Amino acid sequence: MKKILIATDKPFAPVAVKGIRDIFSEGGYELALLEKYTSREQLLDAVKDVHAIIIRSDIIDAEIMDAAPALAIVVRAGAGYDNVDLPAATAHNVVVMNTPGQNANAVAELALGMMVYHARNLYNGSSGTELLGKSLGIHAYGAVGRRVGQIARGFGMEVYAFDPFIPGQKMEDDGVKPVRSREELYRNCQYISLHIPATDKTKRSIGQELLNSMPGPAVLVNTARKEVIDEEGLKQVMAARKDFAYLSDIAPDCAAELSEAYPGRVWFTPKKMGAQTAEANINAGLAAARQIRAFFEEGDRTFQVNR
């Protein structure tokens, strides 16, 4: 009997855990649960005899894999997977998957909600602006970016997108205008919604030159990863342009400095909240369980992110 571990510092909702348990019970798997653990040693002990792990934002690195000789697959319940050491997984012959699209609507609604919140001056009672007619650039047109575009078009925004991996025709079919470069995207849009992963190529790639090129008033919305922002460049733009705002679901390292210097022009969620809805929580957990069963029973590696 294969043993599956759910290791979540931030637990799934009870209804999601029940659904995951039912999926594995039907297949004859053993399920173990490690929630709200307080030390790395607890995780190291829990993985020693497991064949698969479901995580959320939990860190899985070479040390964890060394402690889990039977481990064959790790599924990150969500889109991002930079909390898993992919080279180490490949070296340990461990398959890593994510669950793309399961959190897409939750993240997209948050991105648009942050735009509305800022446009209405954080609901402080003063006169704000509207999203209608404003230009929005979607940087990366995956499941989240596409959903952002759908909602934004409902607000009457003029939507552009850049993604070198998505055919322009697909964007056009969605009523979105494709552009040929990120420079063109930023140059044309008052709002930018970021959905790029944190990789060696993208870390600190959003900096002063790109942000300065945005027409004002300009708003950068980040529901991706804080690492993609060049914080020194961001601080320079914030200082030079009174018409620039930064809204993020991942507080930058300089959050306190920005909040003190530019009240009303920056806003950060208290913790990463993009996927924090009941629906996304359930969807991602159930998808992870189904993917593990498909991997063991059918050899399905559709959502594998390491090679």
N, C-alpha and C positions, 0 to 999 in steps of 0.2 A: 504493500500500500504506500503510495506516494504522500508525503507530508508537505502541506502548504502553510506558509506563515504570512499572516497579515501583520506587518510591523509599521505602526503609525504613531508617531509622536502626537500628531493632530488626528484623532480618530475619525473614522467614517461614522456616519449617522447609524444608530442601531438598526434601522430598517435596511440600510445597505449591508451591514454585517450579516443580518439574517439572510438576505438574498444571496450573498456570496456563499454563506454556509450551505444553503440549499443547493446551489449549483454544484458545489464540491461533494456534498453528501450523495447527490444523485449519481455521481460518477465513481463513488467508492473511495474518495480521497479523505485523508485526515487533515483537519484544519486546526491550526494553533493561532492564538491571538496575543499580540504584544502591543498594548496601547499605553500612551502617556508615560513611556519609560523615561527614567530620569538619569540613566548612565549608559555609556557605550558598552560597558561590560554586560549589561542586561541583553543588549542586542547580540553581542558576540556569543553569549551563551544560548540564546534562542535559535540561532541559525545553524547550530552544529550538526543537526540531523535532518535539515529540510531540503526538499527538492526544488521548491519554488518560493519566491517571496513577492508579495504585493506591498508596495510602498506608496507614499505620497511625496512629501518633501524630504524624506529621510535620506541620509547619506549612506550609500553603498560603495565601498572602495575595496582596494586589494586586501586589506586586513580582514574585512568582513568575509570576502570570498575565500581567503585562506582558512577561515574558521568554519567554512561550510563545504566540506569535500563532496557532498552529494548534490550541491546546487547546480541546476541546469538552466533556470530562467528567472529573471527579475522583471516584473512589470511595474512601471511607474504609472499609477492611476492619474493621468493627466497628460497634457501635451509636452511640457518641458521635461527634459531628462538630464540636465547638467549636474544633478546631484548624484549621478551614477558615473563611476569611472569606467568609461567605455573601453579604453585600451586594456585595462586590467581585466574586464569581463571577457574580452576576446582572448586574452592570454590564458584565462581560466576555463575557456570553452563554455562560457555562460552567455546565453542569449538575453539581450535586453530589449524590451518593448515598451512603447508608450501606448496611450489610448487616445489617439487624435480625434478631435471633433466632439468628444463627450462633454467637454467644458466650454465649448465654443460660444453657445448662447449666453452663458453666465458671464464670461469675460467680455463679450461684446456689449451686453447691457450695462456692465460697469463702465466701460470706456465711454459710451454715450452719456451715461448718467453723470460722469465726471465733467464732461463737456457742458452739459446743461447747468450743473451746479456752479461751474465757474462763470458761464455766460450770464447767470443771474446773480452774480456777485456774492456767491456763497449764501444766498437767501438772507442777506443782511437787511433787507427792506428798501434798498436803493434801486434805482432804475438800471436794468441790465440790457443785454442784447439777445438776439435770437440766432438759432442755427440755420434757419431758412435762408437759402441763397449763399451760404458760406461754402468755401472750398475745403474739402477734406481729402488728404492724401493717406492712403493705406500702405504702409511699408511692410510688405509680405502678405501675400493673398492666399493664405491657407484657410483652414476651416474657420478660425476666429476672424481673420481679416475679411473673409467673404461675408460673414454674418454682420460684422460692423458695417460693411457697405450696404447690406439690405436694410438695416435699421436706419442708417444715415439718410438713405434715399427717401425713406418714409418721413423724415424731418424736412425734406426738400433741399438737402445739401447737394452740392455738385461734387461728385465722388471720382477721385483718381486713384490709381494703384500702380505700384511697382513690385514686380517679383520676377526675377530672371528664369524661374523654374515653372511658371504658369503661362500658358499661351495667352496672348492678348485677346484672341477671339473669345476665350472663355470669360474674360472680364467684360468684354463688349456685350456678350450675351446676357450678362447680369446688369447691364445698364451702367457699367463703370468704364471710365476712360483709362486705357493703359498708357503708361509713359515708358520711355526707353532707358531711363537711368534714375537713380535716386536723386541726383542733382536736379533733374527736371521736376521730379515729384515735389521736392522741398521748395523749389523756386516758384511753383504754381499754387501752393496750398497754404491757407491760413491756419488750418488744423492739420496735424500729423498724428496718426494713430500707429504706434509701433507694435509690431508682432514678430520681430526677428528673434531667433534663438541666440544664446550666448555661446559663440564659438571663438576659436582663435582669430578668425577673420572679422568677426563682428564686434568683439569686445572693444569698447572705447571708440567705436567707429562713428558714432553720432556726436559731432563736435561743433566747434565754433563756426567753421565755414558753412556747413550745411544749415545750421540753425539761423545764422545771420541772413541767409538767402531767402528765408520765408517772408512773404508779404505780411504786413501788420494789419490789425493786431494779430499776433501769432501765438498759437497754443500747441505745445507738445504734450501728447498723452501717451504714457508708457504703462502698458499692462503686460510687458514682456519680461525683461530682466534688467536690473539696475546696471549690470556690468557693460551693457552696450552703450552706455552714456559716457562720454569724456567729461567728467565732472568739472575739470578746470576750464574746459571750453564752455560748458554750460554756465559756470559762474561769470565768465567774461561777457557772455551774451546777456545774462540777467542784469549785469551792471551797466552795460552800454545801451540796452533797449528797454525803455519803460513800458513798451507795448508787447513784451514777451512774457508768457506764463508757462510754467511746467507743472503738470499734474501726473502723479505716478502712483501705481499700486505697489511699488517697491521703493521705499524711502531710500534716497541716495545716502552715501556716507556723510555728505555735507548738509543733510536735511536741517539740522538745527541752525546752521549758519544761514541757509537760504530763507528759512521761515522767519528768522529774526530780521533779516535785511529787507525782505520783500513780502510783507504780509498782504494777502489778497492775490498775490501773483504765483504762489506755489501752494500746493495741497497734496498731502500724502496720506494714504490709508494707514491705520495703526499697525496693520500687518497685511501680508499679501492676501487679498480677498477675492481675486478674480474668479476662482472656482468655488467660493464659499456660498453655494446655494444648496438647498436640499436636493434639488433635481440633479445638479452636476455631481454632487457627492455620490448619489446613488448610481447614476449612469456610469461614471468612471470606474467605480468599484465592481459593478456587475460585468462591465466590458473586460476588465482585467481578469476576472475569474473565467470568463468564457474563453479568452485568449490562451490562458494557461491550459485549459482542458483541450482546446484545439491543437495546441503545440504538442502535448503528450500523446493525444489520441490520433491525430492526423498528420503530425509533422508540420503544421501550419506556422509559417514564419512571416506572415504578411506584414506585421507591424514591427519587425525587427529593426533596430536603429544602429546596431554595431555589426561589423562583418569581420 
